[in-house]
Structure formats: C-alpha cells, structure tokens
C-alpha cells in the first residue's frame, strides 16, 4: 500500500500546479499589434488556380481607396491562407492589402528552383489587377514583405534582386524563421544587394528544429548595405499555460474564413498546432505593425527596430510576470 500511495501523491503534486499556471497575454488594446481596426469587412479573392497564382485580400471600407501592400510569402506547402489567416485578417482590417503568392502547385511540383520566379510573377500580376476598376488601388511606394520559412528565403532572394526582377522597392520586410530545409532553390551566396533604405527584421526561434537560424544569420550578416536591420530571437517561456514554445511555426494563426479546402501535411499540422498567442501579438504582429508605422508615418520606431525595451517586450502573464523578452542578436554573439 505504501509503495503505491507515495508515487500517486507525487503524481498529484506534479500535475495539480498545471491547473493554476497563469494565462498568456491577450491582444493589446492599442498600439502596434492591437485590435485598433478601421474595418471588419475583407474581400477574399482566389486567383490561385496555377502555381504562379495568388490569393488577394482587400479591406472593404469607404475610408480606403488606396492602400499599402504587403506581400505574404508562405512557408513550404502552406498553400492554404487559413494557416496564417489570423495575421492576414489583422493586417487587412488595419487597411492594408495583402497579396499571398501561391508559388507552388503542391508539395512535389514545381521544382524549388521555380519558386522565386513563380512568386515574382504572382506579385506583378496582383499589382496590375489591383490597378483595375473595383479594387483598392495599390500604393507601390508603401510596399512591404512578410515571409515565413521557405517564404522567408524567397522574400530575401527577391529583395536582393529587385531591379533584375522588375519589382518596386519595398520599404520594409519581416522574415520569420527563414530557411529551406534540405532544399537549395532560391538560396543566394550573399544578400549584400538588399536595398540600403530597407528596414529589415529577421525573427528566429530558439527551438526551431526545422530550419534553425542558419539562413536568418546569413541574411543578417551579409546584408551589409542595409544598416537598419535586426536579427531577433524568440525565447521559450514555460511560466504559463500554454507555454511560449519558440518553435518553427510560431507565426501560424488560423482563420477558417480563409480556408480553401485544400488539405496536405502542412494544413493538417496547422490545424493541430496553430495558436494565436503572445508570439503573434507581441512579436510578429507588433513588429510588423510598428515597422510599417515607422516607415510610413515616423511613429513607433522605438517599437520596430533598434534593440529597445519597447521592441523586446513580450507582454505579461496573467499574474503580472513579464514574459521572457525578445533577444536582439548581434554578430559578435555566437551562441
């Protein structure tokens, strides 16, 4: 009896505190990353029947007839916008246009060598479509890029070859866990041709066992002609429930409104693991909002870039304990 009773008591002690762990922070009421929106209505359009097609998201508001444009390059196989739908909705409800290039037909076709060309073609086609009657007109002087995983590698390639590819020059970019895994298509030896005027944020995760930090560090270290750049690391924090895990797909944020019905291993994984939490509100959404606001309006620059407390802040658990802050990595830090 004693032999079984003691382990059971210890087991109870081990699991009971989980019920009392603090909750993570919700979305801020104001400022970058907040739900301060100008519209609730979004026009979701499908032009993605081919591998160089795209999905398009426009704000539906009388306040918006011309808008800044965000190119959102998805991760490998994430050819269903629902995977990042929460973030896309957040951006469009603020009054931005989002172009979501498809760039691949499926997990096996086309070759990764075609990804950059397909994404570039989709971007050009989307920009031209937006200039036609009935659409929100695109402000090409207010162009930004977001890229996750393979989409981060594609975005970095495009940004390094803008003149060659015939695309307008973006104001800023956020690369989230950029990398290609075992593939090589789209990788460059150097990113020294990224525009000097570009504000560049690269976010990597400590527990990313899919692509790691290799490409993120390479872009950061070789983009020597782009002075306004930060390499940012998400630090895991298990203080609360759910824990901040700092894994490869932290920027997933489901919105089933944008579900195209396509299912593959990536879509199924997103349905299992995606959550909208502090990593979204206080890292990806906050940083991108601040980056755009800083570039276009000269506001919230201390939140966007520069290794400041405002940039590093990740919110607080429900018991008031701050989450572990973002780490702004420097080339001399080799850990």
C-alpha positions as CSV (number, residue, x, y, z in Angstrom):
1,X,0.0,0.0,0.0
2,X,2.7,2.5,0.9
3,X,4.7,1.6,-2.2
4,X,1.7,2.7,-4.5
5,X,0.4,5.5,-2.4
6,X,3.6,7.6,-2.4
7,X,4.1,7.7,-6.1
8,X,0.4,8.6,-6.6
9,X,0.7,11.5,-4.2
10,X,3.8,12.7,-6.0
11,X,2.0,12.4,-9.3
12,X,-0.8,14.6,-8.0
13,X,1.7,17.2,-6.8
14,X,3.3,17.2,-10.2
15,X,0.1,17.8,-12.2
16,X,-2.0,20.0,-9.9
17,X,0.1,23.1,-10.4
18,X,-0.6,23.0,-14.1
19,X,-4.2,24.0,-13.4
20,X,-3.0,27.1,-11.7
21,X,-0.5,28.3,-14.2
22,X,-1.1,31.9,-15.4
23,X,-2.6,32.6,-18.8
24,X,-0.7,34.3,-21.6
25,X,-1.4,37.9,-22.6
26,X,-4.2,38.8,-24.9
27,X,-4.1,41.3,-27.7
28,X,-3.2,44.8,-26.7
29,X,-6.0,47.4,-26.6
30,X,-3.9,50.0,-28.6
31,X,-0.6,50.4,-30.3
32,X,1.2,48.0,-32.7
33,X,-0.3,44.6,-32.6
34,X,-3.6,45.8,-31.2
35,X,-7.1,45.3,-32.4
36,X,-7.5,49.0,-33.4
37,X,-9.1,48.4,-36.8
38,X,-10.7,50.6,-39.4
39,X,-12.9,47.8,-41.0
40,X,-14.3,44.4,-40.2
41,X,-15.0,43.5,-43.9
42,X,-12.4,41.8,-46.1
43,X,-12.7,40.9,-49.8
44,X,-11.0,37.5,-50.2
45,X,-10.3,36.6,-53.8
46,X,-8.9,33.4,-55.4
47,X,-6.6,33.7,-58.4
48,X,-4.5,30.7,-57.4
49,X,-5.5,28.0,-59.8
50,X,-1.9,27.8,-61.1
51,X,1.4,27.5,-59.3
52,X,2.2,31.2,-60.1
53,X,-1.2,32.4,-59.0
54,X,-2.2,34.2,-55.8
55,X,-4.8,34.9,-53.3
56,X,-5.8,38.5,-52.7
57,X,-7.2,40.3,-49.6
58,X,-8.5,43.8,-49.7
59,X,-10.1,46.0,-47.0
60,X,-13.7,46.8,-47.6
61,X,-14.2,50.3,-46.2
62,X,-15.2,53.7,-47.5
63,X,-12.1,55.1,-45.8
64,X,-9.8,53.1,-48.0
65,X,-9.4,53.7,-51.8
66,X,-5.6,53.5,-51.9
67,X,-3.7,51.2,-49.6
68,X,-0.2,50.0,-48.7
69,X,0.6,46.5,-49.9
70,X,2.0,43.5,-48.1
71,X,3.4,40.5,-50.0
72,X,3.0,37.5,-47.7
73,X,5.2,34.6,-48.9
74,X,4.0,31.4,-47.2
75,X,6.1,28.5,-45.9
76,X,6.7,25.3,-47.9
77,X,3.4,23.7,-48.7
78,X,1.3,26.3,-46.9
79,X,-0.9,26.8,-50.0
80,X,-4.0,27.5,-47.9
81,X,-4.2,31.0,-46.5
82,X,-6.1,29.8,-43.4
83,X,-2.7,28.8,-42.0
84,X,-1.8,32.5,-41.4
85,X,-5.4,33.7,-41.6
86,X,-5.4,35.4,-38.2
87,X,-2.4,37.6,-39.1
88,X,-3.7,38.3,-42.6
89,X,-7.1,39.4,-41.1
90,X,-5.2,41.6,-38.6
91,X,-3.3,43.3,-41.4
92,X,-6.2,43.8,-43.8
93,X,-8.6,45.2,-41.1
94,X,-6.0,47.9,-40.5
95,X,-6.5,49.0,-44.1
96,X,-3.6,47.1,-45.9
97,X,-3.8,45.0,-49.0
98,X,-2.3,41.5,-48.7
99,X,-1.0,39.6,-51.7
100,X,-0.5,35.9,-50.9
101,X,1.5,34.3,-53.8
102,X,1.0,30.5,-54.3
103,X,4.4,29.8,-55.9
104,X,4.0,26.0,-55.8
105,X,1.3,23.7,-57.2
106,X,1.7,21.1,-54.4
107,X,4.4,19.5,-52.2
108,X,6.1,17.9,-55.2
109,X,5.7,20.4,-58.1
110,X,7.3,22.5,-59.4
111,X,11.0,22.3,-58.6
112,X,12.1,24.7,-55.8
113,X,14.2,26.4,-58.5
114,X,10.9,27.9,-59.8
115,X,9.7,29.3,-56.5
116,X,11.2,32.8,-56.9
117,X,10.0,33.1,-60.5
118,X,6.5,32.0,-59.6
119,X,6.2,34.3,-56.6
120,X,7.6,37.3,-58.7
121,X,5.1,36.6,-61.5
122,X,2.2,36.4,-59.0
123,X,3.2,39.7,-57.3
124,X,3.4,41.5,-60.6
125,X,0.0,40.1,-61.7
126,X,-1.6,41.0,-58.4
127,X,-0.3,44.6,-58.5
128,X,-1.6,45.0,-62.1
129,X,-5.0,43.6,-61.1
130,X,-5.3,46.0,-58.2
131,X,-5.0,48.9,-60.6
132,X,-8.2,47.9,-62.4
133,X,-11.6,49.2,-61.6
134,X,-13.3,47.9,-58.5
135,X,-10.2,47.2,-56.5
136,X,-8.4,49.2,-53.8
137,X,-5.6,50.9,-55.6
138,X,-2.1,49.7,-54.5
139,X,0.4,52.3,-53.2
140,X,3.6,50.8,-54.6
141,X,5.6,53.4,-52.6
142,X,4.2,51.6,-49.5
143,X,5.2,48.1,-50.3
144,X,6.3,45.6,-47.6
145,X,7.2,41.9,-47.5
146,X,6.5,39.1,-45.0
147,X,8.0,35.7,-45.5
148,X,7.8,32.6,-43.3
149,X,10.2,29.6,-43.6
150,X,10.7,28.9,-47.4
151,X,8.8,32.1,-48.0
152,X,11.4,34.0,-46.0
153,X,14.1,32.6,-48.3
154,X,12.0,33.6,-51.4
155,X,11.5,37.1,-50.0
156,X,15.2,37.6,-49.2
157,X,16.0,36.5,-52.8
158,X,13.5,38.9,-54.3
159,X,14.7,41.8,-52.1
160,X,18.2,41.2,-53.2
161,X,17.3,41.2,-57.0
162,X,14.6,43.9,-57.3
163,X,16.0,45.7,-60.3
164,X,16.7,42.4,-62.1
165,X,13.2,41.1,-61.4
166,X,11.4,44.4,-62.2
167,X,9.6,44.9,-58.9
168,X,9.1,48.2,-57.0
169,X,11.4,48.7,-54.0
170,X,9.7,47.7,-50.7
171,X,10.0,49.9,-47.6
172,X,10.4,47.1,-45.1
173,X,10.4,43.3,-44.6
174,X,9.9,40.8,-41.8
175,X,11.4,37.4,-42.3
176,X,10.0,34.8,-39.9
177,X,12.1,31.6,-39.4
178,X,13.6,31.8,-42.9
179,X,15.0,28.7,-44.3
180,X,14.7,25.9,-46.9
181,X,15.5,22.7,-45.0
182,X,17.2,20.2,-47.3
183,X,16.3,22.2,-50.5
184,X,18.6,24.8,-52.2
185,X,16.3,26.5,-54.6
186,X,16.2,30.3,-54.0
187,X,19.3,30.5,-51.8
188,X,21.9,33.1,-52.5
189,X,25.6,33.3,-51.5
190,X,25.1,36.9,-50.3
191,X,22.4,39.4,-49.5
192,X,24.6,42.5,-49.9
193,X,22.3,43.9,-52.6
194,X,19.3,44.3,-50.3
195,X,18.3,48.0,-50.5
196,X,20.0,50.5,-48.3
197,X,16.7,52.1,-47.4
198,X,15.0,48.8,-46.4
199,X,14.1,48.3,-42.8
200,X,14.7,44.6,-42.2
201,X,13.6,42.4,-39.3
202,X,14.5,38.7,-39.1
203,X,12.9,36.6,-36.4
204,X,14.2,33.2,-35.5
205,X,13.2,30.7,-32.8
206,X,15.4,29.1,-30.2
207,X,13.6,25.7,-30.6
208,X,13.4,25.7,-34.4
209,X,14.5,22.2,-35.4
210,X,13.1,22.5,-39.0
211,X,15.5,25.2,-40.4
212,X,17.3,26.6,-37.4
213,X,18.9,30.0,-37.5
214,X,21.4,29.5,-40.3
215,X,19.7,31.4,-43.1
216,X,18.5,34.1,-40.7
217,X,22.0,34.8,-39.6
218,X,23.4,34.7,-43.1
219,X,20.9,37.3,-44.4
220,X,21.6,39.4,-41.3
221,X,25.4,39.2,-41.6
222,X,25.7,39.6,-45.4
223,X,23.1,42.4,-45.8
224,X,26.0,44.9,-45.1
225,X,24.5,47.7,-47.1
226,X,21.2,47.6,-45.2
227,X,22.0,49.3,-41.9
228,X,18.6,49.3,-40.3
229,X,18.3,45.6,-39.6
230,X,17.8,43.4,-36.6
231,X,18.0,39.7,-36.0
232,X,15.6,38.8,-33.3
233,X,15.3,35.6,-31.3
234,X,12.1,34.3,-29.6
235,X,13.0,32.9,-26.2
236,X,10.8,30.0,-24.9
237,X,8.9,30.6,-21.7
238,X,7.0,27.9,-19.8
239,X,5.9,30.1,-16.9
240,X,2.3,30.0,-18.1
241,X,-0.2,27.8,-19.9
242,X,0.0,27.4,-22.8
243,X,3.8,27.9,-22.8
244,X,5.6,30.0,-25.4
245,X,7.4,27.2,-27.2
246,X,9.6,29.2,-29.7
247,X,9.3,26.7,-32.5
248,X,9.4,26.9,-36.2
249,X,5.7,27.6,-36.8
250,X,5.2,30.3,-34.1
251,X,3.6,32.7,-36.7
252,X,0.8,30.3,-37.6
253,X,-2.5,31.8,-36.7
254,X,-5.7,30.1,-38.0
255,X,-8.7,31.8,-39.5
256,X,-11.1,29.3,-41.1
257,X,-12.8,32.1,-43.0
258,X,-9.9,31.8,-45.5
259,X,-9.9,28.0,-45.7
260,X,-9.7,27.0,-49.4
261,X,-10.5,23.4,-48.5
262,X,-7.0,22.2,-49.5
263,X,-5.5,19.6,-47.2
264,X,-1.9,18.4,-47.1
265,X,0.5,17.6,-44.3
266,X,1.1,21.3,-43.7
267,X,-2.5,22.2,-43.5
268,X,-3.2,19.3,-41.2
269,X,-0.2,20.3,-39.0
270,X,-1.5,23.8,-38.8
271,X,-5.0,22.6,-37.7
272,X,-3.3,20.6,-34.9
273,X,-0.7,23.1,-33.6
274,X,-1.6,26.6,-34.6
275,X,-2.4,29.0,-31.8
276,X,-2.7,32.8,-31.6
277,X,-0.7,33.9,-28.6
278,X,2.0,36.2,-27.3
279,X,4.3,35.3,-30.1
280,X,1.7,36.7,-32.5
281,X,0.5,39.7,-30.6
282,X,3.8,40.9,-29.2
283,X,6.3,39.6,-31.7
284,X,5.1,39.1,-35.3
285,X,2.1,41.4,-35.3
286,X,3.6,44.0,-33.1
287,X,6.9,44.2,-35.0
288,X,5.3,44.3,-38.5
289,X,2.8,47.0,-37.4
290,X,5.5,49.1,-35.9
291,X,7.8,48.6,-38.9
292,X,5.1,49.9,-41.3
293,X,4.1,52.8,-38.9
294,X,7.7,53.8,-38.5
295,X,8.4,53.7,-42.2
296,X,5.3,55.4,-43.4
297,X,4.5,57.8,-40.5
298,X,7.7,58.1,-38.5
299,X,5.8,56.7,-35.4
300,X,6.6,53.7,-33.2
301,X,10.1,53.4,-34.5
302,X,11.3,52.5,-31.0
303,X,9.0,49.5,-31.1
304,X,10.0,48.4,-34.6
305,X,13.8,48.4,-34.5
306,X,16.9,49.3,-32.5
307,X,17.2,46.8,-29.6
308,X,14.9,48.9,-27.3
309,X,12.8,47.8,-24.3
310,X,9.7,48.5,-26.4
311,X,10.9,46.2,-29.2
312,X,11.9,43.4,-26.8
313,X,8.7,43.5,-24.7
314,X,6.5,40.3,-25.0
315,X,3.6,41.2,-22.7
316,X,2.9,39.7,-19.3
317,X,1.4,36.5,-17.9
318,X,-2.0,37.0,-16.1
319,X,-0.1,37.0,-12.7
320,X,1.8,40.1,-13.8
321,X,5.1,38.3,-14.6
322,X,6.6,39.6,-17.8
323,X,7.3,37.0,-20.5
324,X,10.9,36.5,-21.4
325,X,11.8,39.3,-23.7
326,X,12.9,39.1,-27.3
327,X,16.7,38.9,-27.8
328,X,18.2,41.1,-30.3
329,X,21.1,39.1,-31.7
330,X,24.4,40.7,-32.7
331,X,27.0,39.2,-35.0
332,X,29.6,39.0,-32.1
333,X,27.2,36.8,-30.1
334,X,27.9,33.3,-31.4
335,X,25.6,31.4,-29.0
